[in-house]
Amino acid sequence: MTTIPTRKKTAIGAALFAAALSLPFSHSAFAEAAPEKSIIAFKYLNYQDWQPDQDRVGVNAYSVSATVPIAGKWSITTGYVYDSVSGASPSYHSVIISGASTHDTRQAVDLGITRYFSKGSITAGVSYSEESDYISRSISLQGSLMTEDKNTTVTLGGSYTSDTINPNNEIVENEKKNTWAGLVGLTQVVSKNDIVQLNFGYSSGEGYYDDPYKWEDFRPRERNSTTFMTRWNHHFDGSDGTSRLSYRYYTDSFGIGSHTLALEYVQPVKGGWTFTPEARYYSQTAADFYIPFDPLNPDFPVHPSLPFGSYDQRLSAFGAITLGIKVEKEIAKDWLVDVKFNYYMQRADWCLTGGGDKGLEPFNFRSIQVGISKKF
């Protein structure tokens, strides 16, 4: 029986749950003091993706997170996520096999402890995620150090993740995947209105990278990746708004190279309202072992002739555009509600190289997130 692959849910999670669950390296490099108040937040997210004439995967996610300062020098942050996934993803290229729809749930929890100093901080974190066919455990450590004038911050971090894979179709049993990751970052206050950040990341993983729910999917058992990211935040005195511009470059040993350019603008207005429109463009090249759609044999792909091969459209070359808007409202002292909407469009011919797989159908998703938080 074909079910939704774990990596499909992982890709969804990357887009949907970042705001709901603290992940390694998510702590702001711009804040080096313990929060003055505790905060608790609840969020609900609804996600749906589709291809022409057919809905694919739907997600309902519920999360709660909390941050508690301790004695002005410590803080504890924790989060819990429960999500329910239903629908079906393609078995190869854009093809969904009839009757492949299924349902699964996932629970995830994390905990982070931060110690603040006069010129920096140290954060240690652990996380755990479990679903019917996948268990993931992670630990992380991150430290930051500021200069005397507090205009420059250097950040170093590392994490280790261990995954256990037991697919429901029993194609493998107790497979493992282990990943080490590191981060070096530099944050610079350029002026009273400008902050620039540069991050360099590297990860090295070994283990089971095949997707057990895809047709004839064979991938290398090692994957190394390099990431470079730069951010620029600029505050406008006249409007009291802030623009956030970022660029990210990624490359890995699978042969995938990607570019991400994102822009958002945060605009507070009278009455406790804040509006944040955003736009993002993403482009990637195909993995070295990706097998493109064959128009002469569209209904039944051939067995890969090389040691590695995959028909997974997520490994193809494509481009994507995401548009979104977030609206926040302070409804009372220390109470905040928010609503966020995102719409994602993916096309083969939108990639920068122009070499996307033209046989793949367009892919889209939309997500709606609502939340409420309370400081105390």
N, C-alpha and C positions, 0 to 999 in steps of 0.2 A: 504494500500500500504506500502511496506517495503522500507525504505530509509536508508541512511547511518547514524548510530547512532552518537550522539554528542560525546560520549566517544571514539568512533573510531577516530574521527577527533582530539579529545584531545590527544589521544595517538600518533597520527601522529605528531601533533604539538609539542609535547615534544621532538621528535627526530629531527624535521626539523627547527623550528622557533626560537630556543634558541639563535642562532647567529644573528637573525634579530630583535628581540624584547627584551628589558630589562625586566626581571622578578624580583620579590622580591628575595633578597639575591644574585643577580647576580653580584653585584659590587665587584671588587677585594679587598681582604683584604690586599694585598701587596702595594696598592697605596693609600697614605693618603695626597696627594697634588693635588690641582686643576690642570687640564690639561693646558698646555701652549698654545695650539692652539685649535680652533674649528675644528670639523670634521663632515662631512656629508657622509653618505654611502647609496648606493643603492644595493639591492640584488634581484636575481631571483632564484627560486628553483623549480625543477621538481622532482616529486616523483611518483613511481609506485610500488605497491605490487601485488603479485600473489600467487596462489596455482597451483598445477599441471594442465596443460592444460587450465588454465583460469586466465586472468587478473582480479584483484579485484578493488582496489581503486587507482585513479590517482589524483594528486594534482599539481596545478600550483600556486605558491605563489610569491607575489611581495612586497617588503618592502623598506622603507626609514627610516633612523634613523639619529639623529643629537645630538651632544654634544657641548655646548657653555660655556666657562668659563666666569665668571663675576668678575671683580676687584680682581682676584687672590685668592679669598676666597670662591667663590660660583661656582657652575656649574649647568646647566640645561640639562637634557637628555630627549629626546622624540623619540618615534618610532611609525610607522604606518605599518600595515600589511593587505594586501588583498589577500585572497586565494580562489581558485575555486576547488571544490572537485566533482569528478564524479566517477561512478562505483557502485559496490555493495559489501557489506560485508556479512559474513554468518549469517543466521537467527538462526542457532544452530550448534554447533560443527564446522565442515568445510563445511556445506551444504549451498549453495546459491540458493535461490528460483528463478526460472525462472521469468524474468520480474521485478526483484527487483531493477534494476539499476536506479539511480536517479542523480540529480545534485543539488549542494548547494554552497553558497558563504558565506564567513565570513570576517568581518572587525574587526580589533583590534587596539587600540591606548593606549599608556602609556606615563606617564610623571613623571620624577623624579627630585627632587631638592636636592642638596648636599651643606652643609656648612662645610668648612674645617677649622680645628684648628691646632695649632702647634703640638698637640699630638693625633689627631684623626679627626673624621668626623661624621656627622649625615645626613642621607638621608631619605627623605619622598617621597613616591611614590603613584600614583593612576593608575589604568588601567581599560579599558572597552573593552569588546568583544561582538559582536552580530552576530548571524546567524539566519536562519529562525525559528528555534525551541529552541534556547538557548541564554540567555543573562547572562553575567558574569561581576561582578563589584568587584574590589579589591582595598584595601588600605594597605600600608606597611610603617613601620618605622624601620630603622636600624642605629645603632651607633657603633663606634669603638674607642678604646683608646689604645695608645701605651705607653710603658715604656719610661723612660728618654733616654735610649740608642737606642731606636727605634728597638730593636731586638725582642720584644714581642708585639703582638697585640691581644686584646680581643674584640670580636664582639658579640653584642646582637641585635636580630631583632624579629619583630613580624608582622603578616599580618592577615587581615580578608577578606574573599571572600564570596560574596553572589550571588547565581545563581538562575535564574528563568527558568523553563523547560516547554515548550509547544510543545510536539511532534506533528509532522504533521499528525499522525494517530489518534490524539485526544483521546488516551487511558487515558490520565490524562490532567488536565488543571491547569496552574499556580502553578505547584509544585515548592518547594523551596529546596535549599541545602545551608547551611551556614557552613563555615570552619574557625576555628582559627588555626594559626600555629606560632610556635616560634623556634628560633635558638640561640644556644650558640656556639661560635667558638673561637679557640685559634690558632694563627699563630706565629711560632717561627723561627727566623733566626738561624740555627744551625752552619753554617760556611759561609765563603764568597761565597761558591758554592751551599749551601743547604738551602732550606726552607721547613718546615713541617707545615701542617695545620690539625687540628682536629675540626670537626663540629658535634654537636648533635642537632637533630631537633625533634619536636613533633607537631602533628596536631590532632585536634579533630573536627569532622564534624557530622552534623545532617541534615536529610532530605531525599530527593528522590535519591536513588542510583540504582534503577532498570534501566535496559536498555529497553526502551519502544519498541525498534525495534527488540528485540530478542524474540524467542519462549519461553513462560511461564517463564519469568525472574522475580524472587522474591528475593530481597536482604534486609538485615537489614537496618534500617533507621539511623544507627549510625556507623561511621567508625573512629577509632582512629589509628594513626600510629606513629612509632618511627623510626628514621633514625640516623645512625652513619656513618660518612665519614672521611677518612683520606687521605691526599695528600702529596706527596713528590716530589719536584722539585729539580733537580740536574743539575748544569751547568758544561760542560766539557771545560776546558781551551784550550786543544789542538785543538779541532774541532770547538770551539765556539758554540756547540750545547747544547740543554737543553732537558733532559728527564723529563716527567711528568707521575708519577705513582699514581694511586688512587684506593682506595677500598671503597665500600659502602655496608652497611648492612641495610636492611629494614624489618620491621615486622608490621603487622596490626591486627586489631580485626576481620577481615574476615578470618584470619588463614593463610594469605600469608606471607611467609618469602623469602627474595631474597638476593642474593650476586651479586655484580658487580665489576669486576676487569678490569681496563682500563690502557693502556699505549700508550703514544704518544711521538714522538721525533721531536723536532723543530731544523732544520738544515739550517742556512743561508749560502749561497754560493756567489761567486763573481757575479757581474752584477746586484745586487739588487734582487736576487732570494731567496726564502725561501721554503723549502720542509718539510711537516709535515705528516709522515705516522702515522697511529693509529690502534690499535686493542682493542677490548672489548669483554669480556665474561660475560654473564648474566645467572643466574639460579634462578628459583623460585619454591616454593611448591604450591600446589593447595589450593584454598579457601575451607573452611570447608564445604560449601554447593554446591561446584561444582559437577555436575552429569556427570560422564565419559561416553564416547561413548559405546553403547551397540551393539556388533556385531550381536546379535540375532534379533535386531529391528533397523537396521541402517537408515531406511527411515522416521520413525515417532517416535520421543521420547515420552515417557509417561509423564503424568503430575507429577510434583514433589510431593512426598508424605509427605514431611516435610514442616514446615512453610516457609523455605527458600530453594531455588534451582535455579541453573543457568546452562545452556548449553554453556555459553560463553567461547570459547577456551582461551581467554585472562586470565581467572581465573584458568586454568589448570596448572599442573606442566610441565615445559619445560626448555630447555636451549637454548641460542642463542649466536651467534658469529657475531660481526660487524667488518668489515675491511674497512679502508678508507685512503684517501690521500688528502692533501690540498697543493696547489701550489700558492704562492704569488709572485708578481713581481712589483717592484717599477719602473713605466714606466717614471716618471719624478719627479722632486722635489715635495714632498707632495702628489703625486698621487700613489695609490696602487690598483692593480687588483688582484683578487683571484678566484680560481676554486677549488671546493671541491667535492669529490666523495665518497659515502658510499655504501657498500653492506652488507645486513643483512640476516642471515640464522637462522631459528628457527626450532628446532626438539624436539619432546617429549622425546626421549631417551638421550638427551644431558644434562638433569638436573642432579644436583649433587646427588640427592637421587635415581635416576634411576627409579622413580615411575611415569613417565609421561604417559599421555593418549595415548596409542599406536594406537588408532583408528583415531587420528587426522592426517590430511594431512600436509606435510611440508609447511612452510610459509616463504616467502622471500620478501625483498624489496630492491630497489636501489634508491638513491637520488643523484642529481647533482645540485650544487649551484654555481652560478657565481656572483661576486660582484665587485664594484668599489667604492673607497673612496677618499676623498680629504680633506686635512688639510689646514686651512687658518687662 
